[in-house]
Amino acid sequence: MKLFPLAASLVLLLAPAGLQADDWPQWLGAKGDSHWNETGLLEKFPAAGPVVKWRVPVRWGYSGPAVAAGKVFIMDYDISEGTPDANPGGRTKIQGKERVRCFESATGKELWTHAYDAPYELSFPAGPRCTPTVDGDFVYSLGAEGMLTCLSIADGKLLWEMDLKKSYQVSSPIWGFSSHPIVAGDLVIVKPGGEGTTVVALDKKTGKEEWRALTSKEPGYAPAVLINHGGKEQIILSHGEALNSLDPLTGKVYWTVPFVPSYGMAIMAPRLAGDFLVMGGMGKKSIGLKLKADQTTPEIAWEGTPKTGLSPKNSTPVVDGGLVFGCDADGELRCFDPATGTRLWTTTAVLGSTPGSGTFFAVKAIPHWVLFNELGELILADLTREGYKETGRAKILEPTSPGMGRKVVWTHPAFAEKAVFVRNDVELVCVSLAAE
């Protein structure tokens, strides 16, 4: 396995090869930090709403788009038998094909599709969860029942595949495999779960296993994340029992700190804010760790209460200006201090109420933050230490997925080419956010 000097490794860890400044090649963007750095974006919506550049039909899925090299990549689920439901405590059987699909980003023209049979037995079985990950000439996808594929972005040709359940003798989590694949140098990192295989690293060109690490009853639902702290690259990951730091090249475990959300629902990705690592999960659980420069076990700076920290269900918070902003379990937007867990403010303005598992996604952009909520509304707003100030909102999609007694859109958008790309279970849309 090839090893990289620190500077070169950082480039590869944080940005897939050939990345353009305006690409969104993986979940949460090029650096996985929910920051969109393009300029020339509109200050407010036109009176008639933002311009829809194109719409194309798609099928079921929670999988968000990835945008790279002039292409849009999504996963969807073409159901042949059964109906998706929203039973949080039980599994539903559905038959269909999972598909990895590629469209031209400028026009929405479909370029290729890779499909395979994928019978589901899951809670909330309305399609794949994971956003495809684009790295140079390759795109990696992970289906809800654990089928991992590596495809050519040029034509969708299958280069290699792995069924995580069969390869590692594990069962699918009740809410499906949801930990987006990430690329670290020559490796693609995934989380099968199980005895000694909570996280594994595969050669990104062949699928050959390079290392495996950790044991847990629940793999959790968020991906591993890549950070640099104390001059050392690290994988930070959560599962249903702990937070962990590992060497991305070898899988060596630097440290483990217990963190046990309810029902194994470690869903948000851990966030680094200076020297502090924050995590939240189901059951109003949250924690802040003060990392050490020598990668030894960090100090627990604070443990959250229902009135401190943040405990998301479906979305990952954003770090900006030394503060953390994010969607709490039932839809409140909250701001807190990562050093202490002290909550600075809370608002229900994004959704207008606090429904069960209320969900929205936030991205730091210029000149305004951009939020997308489960109602299918796109929102421009300013989020600061002082509070939330909305500039405008526009409905761009209809909620279609079953979700806790209502229809929802629980799909994270992609932001690239001065536009937002987002889907429901019926269509994928591209909406311009370019300034006039």
QUISULQUI-V545542 format. One line per field, one symbol per residue. ss: DSSP state (H for helix, E for strand, L for the rest). A space follows every 10 residues. Layout:
# QUISULQUI-V545542
ss=???
This chain:
# QUISULQUI-V545542
ss=LLLLLHHHHH HHHHLLLLLL LLLELLLLLL LLLLELLLLL ELLLLLLLLL LEEEEEELLE LLLLLEEELL EEEEEEEEEE ELLLLLLLLL LEEEEEEEEE EEEELLLLLE EEEEEEELLE EELLLLLLLL LLEEELLEEE EELLLLEEEE EELLLLLEEE EEEHHHHHLL LLLLLLLLLL LEEELLEEEE LLLELLLLEE EEELLLLLEE EEELLELLLL LLLLEEEEEL LEEEEEEELL LEEEEELLLL LLEEEEEELL LHHHLLLLLL EEELLEEEEE ELLLEEEEEE LLLLLLLLEE EEELLLLLLL LLLLLLLEEE LLEEEEELLL LLEEEEELLL LLEEEEELLL LLLLLLLLLE EEEELLLLEE EEELLLEEEE EEEELLEEEE EEEEELLLLL EEELLEEELL LLLEEELLEE EEELLLEEEE EELELL
